[in-house]
Structures are given as structure tokens and as C-alpha cells.
Amino acid sequence: QICNFQLSPAHPMALINNGSTISLCTGKWIFDVFLNFRGEDTRHRFLRLLYDALVEKKISTFKDDKVLERGKPIPSELLKAIEGSRFSVVIFSKNYASSSWCLDELTKIVECRHEKKGHTIFPVFYDVEPTEVRKQKGCFGEAFAKHEEVFKENLEKLKRWRAALIEVANISGWVIRKGQGSEYIEPIVEKIFKTLSSIKLNERLVGKESRVWKVYSDLQIGLTDVRMIGIHGTGGIGKTTIARVVYDSFSNQFEASSFLQDVRETYKRQGIVYLQKKLLSDILMERNIRFERAVEGVRLIKRRLCHKKVLLVLDDVSGLHQLDDLAGERCWYGPGSRIIIATRDKRILVAPRVNVDAMYSPEEMSNEEALRLFSLTCFGSEHTPEGHKEMSNHVVSYARGLPLAIKILGSHLVGRSIAEWKSWLDGLENNIPTELLQVFQISYDGLQEFEKQTFLHMACFFNGEDRDRTEHILNSLQLFSANGLRNLLYKSLLNLSLDKKSFLMHPLVQQMGREMVCRECPKWPSRRSRLWLLEDIDTVLTENIGTKYIQSIVLNLFVQKKVYWHPEAFSKVPNLQLLKIHNVQLQHELTHFPNGLRFVEWSGYSLKSLPPNFESEELVELTMCHSNIELLWKGVKKLYSLQFIKLSHSRNLISTPDFSGAPWLERIDFEGCTNLVEVHPSVGVLKRLTLLNLKDCTSLKSLPPKLEMESLEILILSGCSEVKEIPKFAKDMEWLRELHLNGTAIKYLPSSIEHLTGMTLLNLSHCENLVGLPGAIFRMKYLKEFYVFGCSKLGEDDKKRPV
């Protein structure tokens, strides 16, 4: 069982596991390959071809050609050569087992594999069957019969030889028929070359230790169950790199292994059958595996691999159907097998039929790690040269801990002068490198249409905004926010803040999203679906050049700005659905608002009313806090979708409009409208209204005579110091939970308060004119909070209380 992991101070690239050291294939090796063979069987043709091919690929190879006397121990230099080699190629042949020398070498090779120093064994079965080696049958059995005579006093040695043969014969290798040796040279060398290239690349990786250890500890390689591990995260975060390092470092502990890179793209171009054949070819070490249909591939995988201890990595999986045909069930693989699934889409890993044993999402690189990686990429050293430190820090800050972004940006700056660096960095904010854009666009292209719209809204407008508010706005736009946002989280295009109260998007992902919108029409902002930059919005609305393409305008300014937008500017954007403005002071009246608007939030709206022709049956929310509005509209407006209206702290508001045309209103908030004198009687019959907030409307005097709002839950009249009488309550208002009357000028409560049978809070504090209370209050069984402090006249005139 794997336990007690820690970094070794003496070996910074190693993990301590119960006292032994597990290396990440990063030690200094003397040779790449050690060849273990029986000379008289293979020396002349096959071995020469193999050795020459390895050397031609610049693979450092140890081949001992000396003929030693029988019974002599292996020289120390050979033992060191085995210990210092990354790989051993063991060539089993007819007379292999007759050589005690070969068997002693093999025992040492297996010992190195057990010590987990990254030593990997590649078996070659040259004119012998793996079963002959595994079971010591045929010529292997004959050889051991002789060894038993010679070593009858040292049976422990024989036991070690047999165990070594069994272990290596259980590792997938190449089975070569007599006369076919030359055909296998290329695949053997290619396998070694690719594995070696990957390992050498991994050695230059920065910050991989903790990330690899997390995945390794989840694998629990010492256990015999079959485990599936998921690695998920945004494009460029390092999922493939981590999976590759784990694979290269620990595949030697499995009988067979396969790394299927870029499953998504390979599946798209060559199909699932190609991937199945690649998997089988890697693990079985066989060429020309033949079948035509995926269902045949599934059967073959199950039949051929169910007894093998396999390490399988499926990189960049994009769909459950790919897993179904490649690693569908744990029973397909032998005991101790491990499957690593790397994906951008977390939904794949949490699907019931996948049910991974553990999941890991790589964290972004620290600033120190990012700077080291950037320097390695750009300068070939982990140390940043003097004169480049400030600009290097700028690049690293822009990449925000994304390894792929750091490498791409670093490669763009290799060999450039200081002046070229400055020029390139100046344009970086508006010109994301094409290679980086393509990485993120893969995730975007895989979204459904409503998810794409949600993503673009998040990228353009709502990165870092309040979670609940963002979901409400998206729902107003009919974008099914719950599904859309959840799927973006699964695909790592969005993240939640630590307190889970806001949505966060990686700056480079956000830049990609905004770039997608700009590409709708690179030259003319007026022909794009979304506008968020002041210069674009100001140009379109001032020059009155809006178009039907514009669907959303959001402008959040930190400092108030005067704008000279054309009075008819909004008549040119008939398909505008979202309008969100903050800190803009209009210098002209507006004659139009688009009637297709669904959501309007205009903080500090500087005009006295809405445009007279505005009558949107699609409008869901109208929020205009701190505005100069005196009267929203005259008469009755058909606002059949309106659910929420908020004009809090609009100090010039005198009266509320007629709400008869907005029967679906759920919330009305006029808090702090200090000049509001009257509330239109239509409010009293809004059957869907749950909140009516008139707090601190200090000039308010007139309220509807009766409230018949059967859905009302909260009524706030706190601080309405001119309110002397509150309306009567209808019988069907049992849903009202909170009644805030503190600070009002009321003398009595109506006896109809008895209809508020569900009330839990009643606040009458500082009602200085209050002289009596109806007995119904004391019969309310759900009332938990009752505030009456500061009511100095309470009890003085009980007899005058109306009945």
C-alpha cells in the first residue's frame, strides 16, 4: 500500500515511500539503453541491426561483446552499466536460459526495476514464445534442468532467475518469428526513441513535482484493484504534461502501457477504430492488428488485456463515447491496472458510468515557477538576464500561471531585441497570439449554442461579478443560466471564487472570448453582438450608427463621464436585449429605447423619465438607482414580462407609475426615494408581488387604501415618517412574513392585521405616535420577532383604537 509520501531533501526530484526513493526519471544516466542478449543466438544479424539503428538515432547504447568464462561473476562495470541505463532491452532467444551470465544480468535488471529508479524493460522474444520463458518450458526448461545440477547447492539463485524470467515475460514485448528480425528493428527503435524524447523533455519541466506526486498518490500503484484517475482543467494548464511525466516515470512498474495522445483530435480525424488499434499495438507490441468495427475492438481489448497489469493514459478526451470504446469498464483490464483520463470537461469524469476513483485539477503556476519556465523557454536558463527582468515579469503576469501560455509567449520573444520586446508587449493586451487563441477556442467550439452565448456574456461583461446577480441577468435573457454556467464550470472555462460568491474567468480565456466577439466584424464595432469598451459604445451612440447586430451594451465607468449620445441612437439598435450603464451623464434627451429590451440597469440615469415610446413586453428587470427620474412613465404601459423594478435613492421621484400593465411584478424597491409622495393604487392588487420596499421614503403620505397582494412576503415602510395610516390587509395575505413599520407616524394598526397569520417579524420600534395594539398580534402563532421599543405613547389611548 502506498503511504507516507514526502519530498526528499537529499533528492529534490524524488519521493520517499516507506523508506525507498521513487525517481521521476530525472537522475543522471550513463546510458539510454542496456542490451541484454545471448550472443551466439543474436549477435551476427539482428543484434547488429538493432544496435546500429539505436546509435543512428543518437540513443546511447551499452552492448557487451565480450565472451566470458562459464561461472565467472558479472564484472562491476556491467552492473554499473545496468544501474546507469534508463532502459533495458532483454532479447530472449533459444539458448538464452543456458547462460548464467544472461540470467544474472536479468536479475540485476529486474532489481533496478523494483527499486523504481525509472528503469524500464522492453522484452523481445526472438524465435521463442513468451509462454516458454514464463513457464520455463521447451529449451528454457532444458536449460534449467542443467542449472539445477550445477547450482544444486544454491537453489536461491535458481529461484531468483525463475522469478526474473516470469516477471519480464509478463511484460508486453515484441514476438519475432525466425527470419523476420529486420522487420521489427524500426518499431523497437521508434518506441524507445519516442519514450526517451518524452522523458528528456520532462526533465526541463518546471514545478512538476507536487503536481505529479498528487496524481501518483491517487494511483496507489501498490494495490491490486483497477483504478481510474481523472485530470481536468482548462486548456494549457498542463494536464497532458502531468499525465506524460507520470506515464514516463512509472510505466516501468506495469506489464504494458499505452499513452493515447490527443484523443479528441485523433478521433475526429481517424476514428475510434484507429485509437483502439493504437492502444492494442502499444500494449501487445504487435503490428498489423486487424478489425474494422469499434465493437470488434472492444471485444479484442477485453479478451487480450483482461489479465495484464496495464497503465493507460487517455489524453484530451472530449466525449463519453470515446471512453466507452477505449476504457469502458474496469473488468477489461487485469488486476493492478491504472487508467488516467485527461480532459477539459469535468462532466466526463463525474458521469455515473465512468465514476473515477479520484480527480485532480492542476493549479496555476506560482509567479516564481512561471518566471523560471519563461526564462527557460526564452533564454535557455532558469535565470532571467539583467535588462529583461521587468519585461519578463510583465509577460508572466499576463499569462497568469498558465504553463502553455508562458511557453508560447516565451517562444515569441526568443532572440528579439529590447526594442522589439517593448513593441510586442505594448500590443499584447489586444493581440492574443494565434497559437494561444486556438488552444482556448477548442473548448469554445465544443459548446452548445446557448453555452456559447453564456460564455461570451461572461467574457465580455460579468467576469468577477456577483454570482446570484449574474445568474439573474442571464435568466432574464433566457440563457438558462443554471445549465450554461454549470457546463462552463465543468469545462474549466469558468471558476468559482473561494467563497463561491462570484464567477471568475482566467484573463486569457476572457481575452479569447472578447476576441471571438471582435472577429464578428473586426473593422466596425457597430456590427458586433456585444459592446463593452467606452470608445466603441460612445462612437456608435454618438454618431447614431447602431445596427440590428447589437444585442448587448454594458458600460461600467469608475468616474462619471459626460456623453453626447444622439437622441435617436437607440432606435438604431432594435435587437438590443441587455443594457447596463454606470456613471454616464447624458447631455441630450433620448427619444427611444428598444422595445426588445429584457434587462435594463442604468445607475445614475440623468433624464427625468424614460423615452415616451418605450413599451417592452419582453422587459424582465428595470433598475435605475440614483437616477434623476421624476416619473417613469405616464398612463399604462404593457410590460407583461416585468418582474423587478428598482429605483432606490432616486431622490427626484414624486410618484410611482400605474402598474396595471405589469401584472407579473414580483419585487418593487423604491428605498430612499425621499421626494416620493404617493404610491399608485395599482400596487395594491399586484397578485405576484413578494417584496414592496419603501424604506426611508420620508415624503410618502399616500398609500393604497387596501392591500390585496396574496403573494406578498415582505412589506417595508421603515422610516416613512409621514405615513400616518397603513392600508387594510385582505384576507388572503397569509404569506406575508415580515412587516416593517418602524419610524412611521402611525397611531393604530388596522384590525385586519389578523389576516396576516403567517407573519414571523413585526417591527414597530420608534413609532412615537403609536398608542395601542390590536389583540390579534398576541394570537399570531408564528410571530418570532416583535419590536416595540421607542414607542413612548404606547398604551396611552387603548380605548380609541379602531375595532
Secondary structure, 3 states (H helix, E strand, C coil): CCCCEEEECCEEEEEEECCEEEECCCCCCCEEEEEECCHHHHCCCHHHHHHHHHHHCCCCEECCCCCCCCCCCCCHHHHHHHHCEEEEEEEECCCHHHCHHHHHHHHHHHHHHHCCCCCEEEEEEECCCHHHHHHCCHHHHHHHHHHHHHCCCCHHHHHHHHHHHHHHHCCCCEEECCCCHHHHHHHHHHHHHHHHHHHHHHCCCCCHHHHHHHHHHHHCCCCCCCEEEEEECCCCCCHHHHHHHHHHHHHHHCCEEEEECCHHHHHHHHHHHHHHHHHHHHHHCCCCCCCCCHHHHHHHHHHHHCCCCEEEEEEEECCHHHHHHHHCCHHHCCCCCEEEEEECCHHHHHCCCCCCCEEECCCCCCHHHHHHHHHHHHHCCCCCCCCCHHHHHHHHHHHCCCHHHHHHHHHHCCCCCHHHHHHHHHCHHHCCCHHHHHHHHHHHHCCCHHHHHHHHHHHHHHCCCEHHHHHHHHHHCCCCHHHHHHHHHHCCCCEECCCCCEEECCHHHHHHHHHHHHCCCCCCHHHCCEECCHHHHHHHHHCCCCCCCCCEEEEEEEEEEEECCCCCHHHHCCCCCEEEEEEEEECCCCCCCCCCCCEEEEECCCCCCCCCCCCCCCCCEEECCCCCCCCCCCCECCCCCCCEEECCCCCCCCECCECCCCCCCCEEECCCCCCCCECCHHHHHCCCCCEEECCCCCCCCECCCEECCCCCCEEECCCCCCCCCCCEECCCCCCCCEEECCCCCCCCCCHHHHHCCCCCEEECCCCCCCCCCCHHHHHCCCCCEEECCCCCCCCCCHHHCCC
